[in-house]
């Protein structure tokens, strides 16, 4: 079975060494990559750097929306998620629309408004309905390919269950039940946001597991763990 692969890099917002390393790495290899930008964190230097490039320069590179602030307060406690948590439809709509407007204004045609990635993959039905209303076409979450998660996903899909405790149920390669929004999610999670958690061999094993059952396999990483220029990891994995 032919497999399509996409790379998703979360938490892009500045021109730090980690972002620049990954940006230049994927550009030099001519590999398709989607950077997920946090609108309220993004710096002027970040926007100016991206806008130095033409759309043809960025033929393989997309910049998508990753929430607005990447945080929220639930029952007085700080969380790095942003949605779920019983936020109203209007509240989520206003938040996502604000983030979208920032990226449209600052990135112009270099902003790809088709894809949205919610921070920490936390959502509820209002999140999906909001994204559909704002003309997003694809949501990207996580899709774990070990046996137990896949059994849970399939059972929940039978009953159109969208999330459990605000953690999204994967509908990878399917439309979401809450609204006609297609899901393309990551199955190979390289890091935990702070450090790389898989060896190249482990990442390859996860990739091979995912491709046995899916036509599209997403590989997710964050900028921060690559601040030390982990060329060896990416080169070994991609070889």
KOLTI-105723 format. One record per residue: x, z, y of N, C-alpha, C, CB in turn. Coordinates in steps of 0.02 Angstrom, whole numbers, padded with zeros to 5 digits, always signed. Each point is the difference from the previous one (the first is absolute). Last residue first. Glycine has a CB too. Example, Ala and Ser with C-alpha at 12.3 -4.5 7.8 and 13.67 -1.06 7.14 Angstrom:
+00642+00354-00112+00042+00003+00059-00039+00037+00055+00059-00108-00032 -00044+00104-00254-00045+00000+00059+00045+00000+00060-00095+00062-00059 
end
This chain:
+00849+00344+00403+00037-00043-00045-00034-00006-00068+00105+00031+00059 -00181+00114+00119-00021-00070+00008+00037-00048-00047-00027+00026+00118 +00082+00208-00115-00071-00008-00018-00020-00073+00001-00025+00114+00045 +00241-00056+00029-00006+00010-00072-00072-00012-00023+00095+00082+00004 -00052-00092+00227+00033-00055-00034-00007+00006-00075+00080-00010+00094 -00163+00185+00041-00040-00061+00006+00032-00058-00036-00043+00040+00109 +00165+00165-00107-00064+00008-00032-00040-00065+00001+00000+00121+00032 +00206-00111+00083+00009-00002-00072-00066+00005-00036+00112+00051+00013 -00098-00027+00223+00005-00070-00022+00002-00004-00076+00059-00029+00106 -00123+00211+00072+00004+00001-00073+00001-00071-00028-00060+00110-00002 +00084+00024+00237+00015-00068-00022+00010-00004-00076+00052-00023+00112 -00125+00214+00023+00070-00002-00020+00019-00067-00031-00004+00123-00018 -00218-00071+00092+00043+00008+00059+00074-00004-00018-00089+00070+00052 -00126-00083-00186+00052-00053-00001+00046+00004+00061-00079-00072-00063 -00117+00215+00019+00049+00010-00054+00057-00050-00001-00091+00048-00065 -00091-00066+00235+00045+00058+00005+00051+00007-00056-00091+00054+00060 -00095-00224-00045+00063-00013+00036+00049+00056-00009-00063-00068+00083 -00114+00023-00279-00002+00021+00070+00067-00017+00033-00083+00093-00026 -00058-00213-00192+00054+00044+00021-00013+00021+00072+00083-00056-00079 -00202-00092-00150-00005+00038+00062+00061+00043+00012-00123+00001-00012 +00012-00228-00128+00057+00046-00002+00004+00034+00068+00064-00072-00085 -00259-00077-00076+00027+00023+00064+00055+00051-00010-00110-00022+00053 -00016-00190-00199+00033+00065-00004+00030+00016+00069+00025-00016-00124 -00216-00158-00012+00035+00016+00062+00028+00071-00004-00075-00077+00066 -00042-00013-00248+00030-00062+00025+00041+00011+00063-00095-00062-00050 +00045+00244-00159-00020-00023+00067+00035-00065+00018-00021+00119+00034 +00056+00012-00240-00072+00003+00010-00025-00028+00066+00002+00099-00073 +00231-00091+00000-00035-00012-00063-00075-00004+00009+00092+00059-00059 +00063-00003+00235-00012-00072-00009-00034-00016-00066+00099-00022+00072 -00034+00249-00015-00054-00025+00043-00016-00073-00014+00034+00082+00087 +00149+00020-00199-00062+00030-00023-00060-00030+00040+00062+00107-00032 +00154-00166+00099-00019-00035-00062-00064+00028-00029+00120-00022-00023 -00031+00129+00214-00020-00069+00016-00024-00036-00062+00082-00002+00095 +00012+00214-00121-00067+00005+00030-00027-00069+00018+00029+00113+00045 +00191-00102-00125-00047+00017-00054-00071+00006+00026+00092+00060-00060 +00081-00093+00216-00011-00061-00039-00050+00013-00056+00115-00040+00028 -00044+00223+00097-00043-00043+00041-00016-00064-00037+00050+00049+00104 +00103+00096-00203-00068+00028-00003-00049-00042+00041+00049+00115-00014 +00179-00174+00021-00027-00012-00067-00071+00027-00007+00117+00005-00046 +00003+00037+00248-00017-00071-00007-00031-00016-00069+00093-00027+00080 -00132+00273-00005+00061-00040-00006-00020-00073-00003+00062+00094-00061 -00212+00095+00188+00010-00040-00060+00069-00031+00000-00123-00024-00006 +00040+00157+00186-00017+00041-00058+00007-00038-00066-00077+00064+00072 +00166-00049+00208-00014-00045-00056-00011+00041-00063+00068-00094+00054 -00123+00205+00187+00057-00020-00042-00024-00047-00056+00059+00108+00027 -00205-00041+00152+00061+00033+00023+00061-00021-00040-00068+00096+00036 -00151-00181-00080-00001+00004+00073+00062+00031+00029-00122+00007-00006 +00091-00051-00226-00054+00045+00018-00007+00008+00076+00018+00060-00107 +00068-00281-00056+00022+00063+00030-00061+00042+00018+00104-00055+00045 -00123-00158-00164+00073+00010-00002+00021+00070+00023+00013-00122+00019 -00233+00006-00139+00012+00043+00058+00073+00022-00002-00121+00040+00002 -00053-00236-00108+00068+00026-00008+00017+00038+00064+00035-00096-00077 -00244-00006+00062+00006+00031-00066+00069+00029-00013-00085-00080-00040 -00092+00005+00261+00068+00006-00027-00001+00037-00066+00047-00001+00116 -00256-00156-00009+00035+00064+00005+00067-00001-00035-00110+00055+00006 -00115-00196+00098+00064-00018-00030+00046+00060+00010-00016-00126+00023 -00267+00061+00008+00055+00048-00007+00060-00031-00035-00084+00093-00003 -00146-00172+00166+00040-00010-00060+00058+00049-00002-00031-00122-00002 -00224+00132+00110+00070+00003+00021+00041-00003-00064-00026+00069+00105 -00237-00057-00043+00040-00055-00027+00070-00004+00030-00106-00062-00017 -00027+00297-00020-00008-00057+00045+00045-00056-00028-00025+00073+00103 -00005+00127-00228-00032+00023+00061-00016-00057+00048+00059+00108-00013 +00062-00125-00203-00073+00005-00007-00036+00017+00065+00019+00036-00117 +00214-00187+00092-00021+00070+00001-00077+00004-00006+00101+00030+00071 +00043-00235-00178-00031+00022+00063-00021+00072-00006-00039-00117+00024 +00250+00025-00168-00072-00003+00003-00024+00017+00071-00008+00031-00124 +00237-00016+00043-00020-00068-00018-00076-00008-00005+00108-00012-00062 -00046+00260+00068+00051-00053+00007-00024-00066-00030+00090+00088-00003 -00189+00141+00053-00038-00061-00018+00047-00060+00008-00111+00052+00037 +00138+00238-00054+00025-00068+00008-00050-00052-00024+00116+00044-00013 -00160+00201+00126+00000-00030-00067+00021-00073+00009-00091+00080-00044 +00154+00124+00222-00034-00063-00018+00005-00015-00074+00023-00042+00115 -00032+00282+00009+00052-00042-00028-00034-00062-00028+00076+00099-00028 -00201+00085+00118+00028-00044+00052+00060-00041-00023-00041+00081+00083 -00088+00053-00234+00036+00045+00046+00038-00041+00052+00010+00087-00090 -00088-00253-00059-00008+00068-00025+00043+00046+00042-00025-00041-00119 -00098-00225+00142+00054+00048+00008-00018+00066-00032+00036-00057+00106 -00174-00142-00128+00053-00027+00044+00060+00047+00007-00088-00062+00060 -00117-00011-00247+00029+00058+00033+00061-00023+00040-00041+00079-00091 -00127-00203-00059+00014-00015+00071+00025+00062+00038-00087-00090-00005 +00046+00065-00238-00050+00036+00039+00010-00009+00076-00009+00082-00093 +00155-00187-00063-00066-00010-00033-00055+00030+00043+00054+00001-00114 +00173+00035+00172-00026-00065+00023-00069-00014-00030+00117-00043+00011 +00006+00235-00079-00030+00008+00067-00029-00065+00025+00082+00089+00024 +00034-00091-00230-00061+00040-00006-00035+00007+00067+00050+00062-00096 +00160-00169+00091-00051-00041-00032-00066+00037-00006+00090-00061-00062 +00099+00178+00147-00021-00053+00046-00058-00039-00030+00116-00008+00045 -00014+00169-00182-00040+00031+00053-00026-00053+00048+00067+00105-00010 +00081-00176-00156-00063+00020-00031-00047+00030+00053+00059+00022-00110 +00159-00074+00177-00038-00061-00010-00068+00015-00033+00107-00064-00010 +00050+00243+00041-00030-00024+00063-00043-00062-00009+00098+00048+00059 +00015+00030-00255-00052+00046+00024-00030-00022+00067+00058+00091-00060 +00127-00218-00040-00064-00004-00037-00054+00043+00032+00064-00023-00104 +00126-00074+00265+00003+00036-00063-00071+00005-00030+00102+00065+00039 -00044-00165+00178-00013-00042-00059+00010+00035-00067+00032-00095+00070 -00106+00134+00210+00046+00023-00051-00019-00031-00067+00019+00108+00062 -00057-00160+00203-00031-00018-00064+00049+00017-00055-00068-00094+00053 +00011+00131+00237+00044+00006-00059-00040-00015-00063+00071+00086+00059 -00120-00199+00185+00003+00070-00020+00053+00007-00055-00123+00019+00031 +00012-00202+00167+00054+00012-00047+00007+00075-00012+00059-00105+00037 -00253-00093+00054+00026+00068+00005+00053+00009-00054-00111+00044+00046 -00010-00266+00095+00034+00029-00058+00018+00072+00015+00045-00113-00034 -00161-00024+00194-00019-00035-00062+00027+00035-00063-00002-00106+00064 -00080+00168+00210+00055+00000-00048-00025-00031-00065+00053+00104+00054 -00192-00068+00146+00023-00065-00024+00067+00001-00038-00060-00048+00097 -00092+00229-00005+00053-00022+00046+00037-00062-00025+00013+00119+00035 -00187-00018-00164-00030-00013+00066+00051-00027+00049-00083+00092-00022 +00158-00020-00191-00040-00062-00005-00030-00019+00067-00026+00027-00120 +00138+00177+00107+00048-00056-00005-00037-00066-00006+00083+00076-00055 -00213+00121+00054+00031-00011+00066+00047-00061-00002-00008+00123+00024 -00086-00047-00225-00052-00032+00042+00027-00016+00069-00089+00061-00063 +00228+00061-00084-00008-00070-00023-00051-00037+00043+00029+00035-00117 +00001+00194+00159+00061-00036+00015-00007-00073-00017+00067+00104-00021 -00239+00048-00036-00001-00019+00071+00062-00039+00020-00069+00101+00024 +00048-00006-00246-00039-00061+00011-00001-00023+00073-00069+00033-00097 +00281+00103+00042-00068+00013-00024-00041-00063+00014+00010+00128+00020 +00274-00055-00050-00056-00035+00030-00065+00033-00021+00066-00108+00001 +00229+00113-00019-00061+00041+00002-00054-00038+00038+00068+00108-00004 +00174-00163-00043-00052-00031-00041-00064+00041-00003+00090-00051-00068 +00114+00086+00206-00005+00038-00062-00057-00024-00045+00047+00097+00061 -00069-00209+00166+00052+00048-00015-00017+00043-00061+00029+00002+00121 -00128-00251-00098-00014+00067+00025+00056+00049-00018-00123-00023-00009 +00119-00251+00052+00022+00050-00048-00015+00070+00028+00091-00077-00044 -00168-00204+00079+00002+00069+00026+00021+00047-00056-00090-00026+00084 +00078-00262-00009+00015+00054-00047+00002+00067+00035+00066-00080-00071 -00107-00129+00187-00040-00008-00061+00007+00060-00046+00014-00124+00009 +00092+00066+00213-00057+00045-00001-00044-00008-00062+00001-00002+00123 +00259-00041-00023-00044-00026-00052-00057+00049-00011+00096-00062-00056 +00090+00005+00264-00041+00050-00034-00046-00036-00049+00005+00078+00100 +00138-00195+00051+00040+00030-00054-00036+00056-00036+00102-00031+00064 -00189-00087+00129-00008-00039-00062+00045+00026-00057-00029-00099+00070 +00004+00274+00113-00029-00066+00007-00008-00035-00067+00050-00008+00113 +00040+00235-00041+00033-00047-00046-00028-00071+00005+00021+00094-00076 -00102+00091+00214+00073+00005+00002+00035-00051-00045-00015+00120+00025 -00230-00105-00006+00028-00005+00067+00076-00004-00001-00097+00063+00043 -00021-00029-00245-00018-00066+00027+00033-00011+00067-00110+00003-00061 +00131+00208-00036+00043-00050-00034-00016-00071+00023+00007+00076-00098 -00138+00103+00185+00070+00009+00019+00044-00054-00030-00019+00124+00008 -00207-00115-00072+00008-00027+00068+00072+00007+00024-00120+00030+00024 +00059+00064-00233+00000-00073-00003+00012-00030+00069-00078+00005-00099 +00052+00228+00084+00063-00022-00029+00006-00075-00003+00002+00103-00066 -00207-00013+00138+00053+00015+00048+00068-00023-00025-00066+00098+00041 -00118-00112-00188-00004-00051+00052+00054+00011+00053-00124-00010-00019 +00101+00172-00149+00029-00062-00027-00001-00056+00052-00036+00034-00115 -00065+00173+00175+00072+00009-00014+00032-00065-00023-00023+00119-00031 -00212-00111+00065+00036+00004+00064+00075+00005-00011-00100+00056+00052 -00038-00051-00244-00004-00066+00033+00041+00001+00065-00115-00019-00050 +00087+00221-00065+00048-00044-00034+00001-00069+00033-00018+00063-00107 -00141+00088+00188+00067+00027+00013+00053-00045-00031-00047+00116+00004 -00179-00162-00049+00018-00018+00069+00070+00023+00018-00121+00006+00031 +00032+00052-00245+00011-00072+00005+00024-00018+00071-00088-00021-00087 +00143+00269+00014-00059-00042+00005+00019-00074+00004-00060+00094+00057 +00201+00098-00190-00005-00029+00067-00060-00047+00002+00125+00011+00019 -00033+00127-00211-00068+00004+00029-00003-00022+00073-00024+00092-00079 +00217-00103-00079-00007+00062+00038-00065+00006+00038+00121-00001+00010 -00007-00237-00051-00027+00050-00044-00011+00063+00041+00057-00050-00104 +00139-00082+00200-00070-00014-00014-00024+00042-00059+00012-00117+00046 +00212+00132+00033-00036-00011+00063-00075-00010-00011+00103-00049+00047 +00141+00180-00160-00050-00053-00009-00037-00009+00067-00014+00026-00125 +00173+00146+00096+00030-00064+00019-00045-00059-00017+00112+00051-00018 -00181+00212+00088+00010-00045-00057+00030-00065+00025-00097+00052-00064 +00040+00227+00148+00027-00067+00013+00011-00038-00065+00056+00043+00104 -00245+00156-00048+00065-00014-00030+00021-00072+00013-00024+00086-00089 -00191+00020+00151+00054+00035+00034+00070-00013-00027-00082+00084+00025 -00116-00193-00111-00010+00073-00006+00060+00039+00028-00070-00020-00102 +00138-00210+00110-00058+00014-00042-00004+00075-00011+00008-00112-00058 +00122-00091+00220-00009+00071-00011-00064+00009-00041+00060+00031+00108 +00126-00248-00091-00064+00027+00020-00001+00075-00015-00057-00111-00022 +00222-00141+00029-00009+00072-00008-00071+00019+00020+00123+00020+00021 -00016-00240+00013+00028+00022-00064-00003+00076-00008+00076-00100+00001 -00155-00062+00180+00046+00056+00013+00032+00028-00063-00069+00027+00099 -00065-00228-00107+00014+00004+00071+00054+00053+00012-00118-00037+00029 +00078-00125-00257-00035+00053+00036+00010-00006+00075+00014+00074-00099 +00104-00239-00009+00005+00058-00043-00031+00060+00036+00106-00045-00056 -00093-00250+00069-00017+00065+00029+00000+00055-00053-00069-00059+00087 +00230-00172-00084-00070+00020-00008-00011+00070+00028-00009-00072-00103 +00189-00155+00092-00008+00067+00028-00074+00018+00001+00105-00013+00071 +00076-00170-00212-00063+00016+00032+00001+00071+00026-00060-00082-00075 +00231-00136-00021-00005+00070+00022-00065+00011+00038+00125+00008+00006 -00026-00218-00086-00008+00040-00060-00014+00074+00016+00076-00079-00060 -00044-00085+00233-00043-00035-00048-00014+00042-00062+00046-00107+00041 +00068+00135+00190-00029+00052-00042-00047-00029-00053+00009+00080+00096 +00101-00219+00061+00054+00045-00020-00025+00051-00051+00055-00015+00112 -00212-00126-00010+00038-00035-00052+00059+00041-00024-00035-00109+00050 -00095+00190+00129-00039+00003-00062+00036-00036-00057-00105+00006+00068 +00263+00090+00120-00059-00043+00000-00036+00007-00066+00056-00081+00078 +00100+00272+00051-00003-00050-00053-00064-00041+00006+00067+00075-00075 -00013+00112+00214+00056-00047+00010-00005-00058-00049+00072+00094+00040 -00219+00096-00045-00022-00057+00041+00057-00046+00021-00093+00071+00040 +00132+00132-00164-00041-00046-00040-00018-00063+00039-00047+00098-00063 +00163+00073+00179+00042-00029-00053-00040-00051-00040+00067+00106-00006 -00180+00021+00168+00043-00051+00031+00044-00034-00052+00000+00067+00106 -00136+00113-00177-00041-00058+00018+00044-00056+00030-00100+00075+00019 +00208+00128-00066-00024-00030-00062-00039-00064+00016-00005+00113-00056 +00074+00022+00234+00056-00038-00028-00019-00034-00065+00080+00080+00054 -00235+00065+00050+00008-00062+00038+00055-00043-00029-00041+00059+00103 -00074+00105-00277+00036+00005+00064+00002-00067+00036+00069+00093-00047 -00245+00035-00140+00044-00057+00012+00029+00002+00071-00066-00067-00083 -00100+00220-00017+00070+00020-00005+00047-00056+00022-00030+00076-00094 -00208-00104+00082+00014+00050+00052+00072+00025-00002-00119+00033-00005 +00041-00200-00160-00006-00022+00070+00021+00052+00052-00091-00072-00038 +00180+00019-00211-00040+00055+00027-00006-00011+00075+00038+00081-00091 +00009-00268-00116+00020+00030+00064-00049+00055+00021+00051-00110+00034 +00049-00034-00259-00060+00035+00022+00018+00043+00061-00047+00001-00118 +00150-00237-00008+00016+00064+00032-00065+00031+00027+00118-00040+00030 -00057-00150-00226-00050+00023+00048+00020+00069+00025-00091-00066-00058 +00216-00168-00065-00006+00072+00008-00052+00016+00053+00121+00016-00035 +00015-00228-00124-00060+00021+00036-00005+00076+00003-00058-00106-00035 +00294-00028+00021-00050+00031-00044-00061+00021+00042+00090+00041-00079 +00144-00142+00126-00061-00040+00005-00054+00024-00050+00070-00099+00038 +00154+00193+00018-00017-00022-00068-00061-00047-00001+00046+00108-00043 +00030-00012+00248+00058-00036-00028-00015-00027-00070+00075+00073+00067 -00238+00063+00043+00009-00064+00036+00055-00041-00034-00039+00054+00108 +00005+00164-00186-00052-00045-00023+00003-00068+00035-00072+00099-00023 +00228+00066+00090+00008-00014-00072-00052-00051-00023+00046+00116-00018 -00055-00029+00239+00052-00051-00009+00009-00019-00073+00057+00044+00102 -00212+00129-00054-00021-00061+00034+00051-00056-00012-00059+00068+00088 +00113+00148-00164-00050-00033-00042-00023-00066+00031-00037+00112-00041 +00192+00016+00166+00029-00020-00064-00051-00038-00042+00077+00100+00004 -00150-00005+00197+00040-00060+00011+00033-00024-00064+00020+00036+00117 -00143+00169-00121-00043-00059+00010+00040-00063+00006-00083+00073+00057 +00206+00125-00072-00036-00013-00063-00045-00061+00007+00004+00123-00027 +00116-00041+00216+00043-00035-00047-00036-00017-00065+00097+00059+00049 -00249-00037+00170+00050+00042-00032+00040-00041-00051-00073+00102+00017 -00113-00151+00154+00057-00043-00020+00057+00042-00028-00033-00084+00088 -00246+00135-00101+00056-00001+00048+00056-00044-00026-00030+00116+00040 -00181-00083-00156-00020+00017+00068+00057+00000+00050-00090+00067-00050 -00013-00086-00229+00043-00036+00047-00024+00018+00070+00021-00096-00082 -00105+00169-00151+00028+00042+00053+00052-00036+00042-00021+00098-00072 -00023-00205-00171-00041+00042+00042+00041+00036+00054-00079+00016-00096 +00090-00250-00064+00042+00052+00029-00041+00040+00050+00105-00071-00017 -00136-00112-00204-00033+00035+00055+00046+00057+00023-00116-00029-00044 +00117-00218-00113+00034+00061+00020-00036+00029+00061+00112-00042-00045 -00193-00130-00171+00008+00012+00072+00037+00067+00010-00106-00066+00026 +00049-00144-00227+00030+00064+00019-00001+00007+00076+00074-00001-00103 -00194-00142-00124+00016+00000+00071+00025+00069+00019-00087-00090+00024 +00079-00048-00272-00007+00061+00040+00019-00013+00072+00024+00069-00101 -00112-00203-00145+00038-00004+00062-00014+00061+00043-00002-00126-00005 -00011+00115-00267-00042+00000+00059+00044+00000+00062-00092+00061-00062 
end
